[in-house]
Structure formats: structure tokens, C-alpha cells
Amino acid sequence: MLRTIVTGTGHYVPPRVVTNQDLEKRLDTSDEWIRQRSGIATRHHVEPGVNTSDLAVEAARRAIADAGIEPSTIDFIVAATLSPDHYFPGIGVLVQAKLGLGTIGALDVRNQCSGFIYALAAADQFIRTGTYRRILLVASEVQSSNLDYSDEGRDMAVLFGDGAGAVILEPSDRDDGRGVLSTHLFADGRFASHLWMEKPCPADNPTFQRDFFDQGKFYPRMDGRHVFVNASERMPEAVRIGLAANGLTVDDIDALIPHQANDRISQMVAKGLRIPVEKVVRNIERLGNTTAASIPIALDEAVKEGRIRRGHLVALTAFGSGYTWASALLRW
Ligand SMILES: CC(C)(COP(=O)(O)OP(=O)(O)OC[C@H]1O[C@@H](n2cnc3c(N)ncnc32)[C@H](O)[C@@H]1OP(=O)(O)O)[C@@H](O)C(=O)NCCC(=O)NCCS
């Protein structure tokens, strides 16, 4: 039976570090408030002129080098982001052109914070059916250029960071149990407006209206408490469903990588699963919430640090706008 294995990982964050003290100068907030509510101390922001696909390309190059492959042998791209360079096209084609990958197909996934796991699920199907043999899966975000630094948007403005993570996926038919064991995807569109960017909206004619700018409708908005409660419940639930499908238990998990939404949420996920917090990969203190990129960045760091080693059971879980949520189990 063919299974999808990860043969390379990489990530890239832009060099500019933005501290909570930097944000204190720009908006009405405090280091104490941010640390206490989110666990975040710093995040990275791009300089003007740097696009989401630029970060994606850097992360992809690192994953390609890590896998030790020739870029020309990649036969498909899956790209996840909520902050594409343009309204259309998506970033998959831009990554393809910048890496000089010829005319291979490029699929864009729009599932926000759950984007990496949704994209992994799609790529896994292509590999297990034999459709593609070497997929570049990349998730990338530039959020910093469209955050509302007024009182209305400060709950979100302090959370987000920019960055990208990538993996190379290939088939394996070895009988060693390695690979993607399962992915479980969920959504509840009734709550779309609880975490969203309302405009631009093509039902408005013209789509871009000055009033919408004045009303702040081009900024992301969330109902923080609703998001908090649902994220804290849905992520452990998704992991348990994945474990049950594989006849595994929480004790079997060697490393849990939750989407780095907010450290308080990650702690709630650990508590909900009754998993020791030492097994939970957490880098939000340094990097903030990088949306779809947060899981592949944390995965790459954990692999390079030796926290994730061959044979380990790795659980991924995410929750975000949609609402969407998901889990994936991988035998490394
Ligand atoms: C945002 C969140 C911290 C708010 O928590 P809460 O318990 O609802 O509210 P709190 O009592 O802690 O704080 C709310 C107050 O802080 C204020 N506030 C919001 N953002 C702030 C900031 N950056 N700095 C200082 N104060 C802020 C609010 O205006 C509000 O003030 P008020 O009481 O005068 O109206 C919490 O809902 C949360 O963590 N949600 C999850 C968000 C998340 O992780 N999203 C990621 C998306 S995947």
C-alpha cells in the first residue's frame, strides 16, 4: 500500500522582529496584556515590497534542499494561504514560476488556519492514488500589512506574524508503518462571520467602496471568546477522532503540533487531551500566529531540533476561520 511520507521540511520568516514594546508605541496595548492573553512576545513582519509568494519560495527552497532533490523533479504544488499576493490568481502559480518549475499543476487551498492540514489531506490523496510522486506543499502568510491598529482591531493586530513553511511529500511502499496515517477535516460555515475579512465582496458594486475603508471592513475581525471556546474544544476532538480511527491513544503521541493560534488555546488543547505539555510543540512566543504557516514552521523546527525523530507519532491539529478544523496523524 502506498503511503505519503515527508522527505524534506523547511521554513522562512522575514528578518524584522516586532516586539510587544514596538506595538505599544503603535497602538493602545501592553506587553503584559499580550503575554497574558496570547503568550506572544515577538513576531516577524515583512518589509514593504515583500509578498506572500516570496516567503513561500524561500521556505520551499529550504524544504527542497532538506530533501536533497532537484526542483525539476517536483510534479505538483499545493499552496495554502489566506493572504495571497493578489485577489487572483493564487500563490501556487507564482511559486511555480519563481522556482522555474515548468508547467506543473498548482492547487491553491483557502482554509485559513486549517490550510496546511487541508492541503496535506489533498496532497495525500494525489500521492496515494499514484497521480503525483513528488509534491511541494507550501503554506505562507503576510498578515502584518493589513491589520487594524485602532482599538477595534487591536485584539487581532497583536496576534499575527508573517512566515512560511514547506514540506516535500513522496510515496513510500515500504512496510515500516511510516507516513501520513490519516487526515480528518471538519467545517461549520454557520460561524463564517465570527472570524473573517468581510470585504472585498463581489456582491457590492463596485466592490471597493471608500465607505468600506472608513468602516474598517477590509480588516480581519473576530469574536475572540467564541473563537477561543470553539478552538479549545474542536482541536482535541479532532485529534481523538484521528487516534480512534487508527486504534491509537493519546499516550501513543510523541509530539503534538497544534496550530499556533494563541498559547492559552494550545494549553487548553493539551489539557483537553490530557497530554503532558512537554509533548506540545509551541513557538508562538517568538513567532506569533502565522495562520496556515504555523504548523509547517513548528514541524520544521521540531524536526531540526531532534524533537521529532524517525518512528515518532506526530499529531497535527488546527482550527480557524470558516470555522474549519482538522487533524492529521503521521508516523515520522
Ligand atoms: C482576544 C481574547 C484574548 C479576549 O479575551 P476576553 O476574555 O474575551 O477578554 P478580556 O477580558 O481578556 O479582554 C477584553 C478587553 O481587552 C481589550 N483588548 C483587546 N485587545 C487588546 C490589546 N491588544 N491590548 C489591550 N487591550 C486589548 C478589549 O478591548 C476589552 O476591553 P474592555 O473590557 O474595556 O471592553 C480572547 O478572546 C482570545 O484569546 N481569543 C482567541 C483569539 C485567537 O486566538 N484567535 C486566533 C484565530 S485562529
The ligand as an ORCA input file, in Angstrom:
! r2SCAN-3c Opt
* xyz 0 1
  C      -8.961     38.044     22.326
  C      -9.079     37.480     23.723
  C      -7.698     37.465     24.372
  C     -10.031     38.342     24.538
  O     -10.242     37.733     25.754
  P     -11.577     38.040     26.597
  O     -11.516     37.149     27.797
  O     -12.729     37.990     25.700
  O     -11.476     39.472     27.037
  P     -10.543     40.116     28.126
  O     -11.410     40.417     29.307
  O      -9.332     39.284     28.354
  O     -10.126     41.470     27.433
  C     -11.054     42.226     26.718
  C     -10.651     43.675     26.835
  O      -9.308     43.809     26.325
  C      -9.303     44.799     25.321
  N      -8.278     44.472     24.323
  C      -8.434     43.783     23.169
  N      -7.269     43.697     22.538
  C      -6.350     44.330     23.296
  C      -4.982     44.568     23.160
  N      -4.279     44.122     22.103
  N      -4.350     45.251     24.142
  C      -5.020     45.690     25.212
  N      -6.326     45.506     25.409
  C      -6.995     44.831     24.443
  C     -10.679     44.778     24.753
  O     -10.970     46.000     24.125
  C     -11.517     44.594     26.008
  O     -11.585     45.819     26.676
  P     -12.925     46.235     27.507
  O     -13.059     45.198     28.579
  O     -12.595     47.584     28.000
  O     -14.039     46.196     26.519
  C      -9.614     36.032     23.734
  O     -10.941     36.050     23.341
  C      -8.843     35.102     22.851
  O      -7.717     34.767     23.155
  N      -9.489     34.622     21.755
  C      -8.877     33.742     20.781
  C      -8.263     34.568     19.737
  C      -7.372     33.779     18.817
  O      -6.512     33.062     19.244
  N      -7.556     33.920     17.541
  C      -6.730     33.237     16.620
  C      -7.518     32.889     15.444
  S      -7.136     31.269     14.865
*
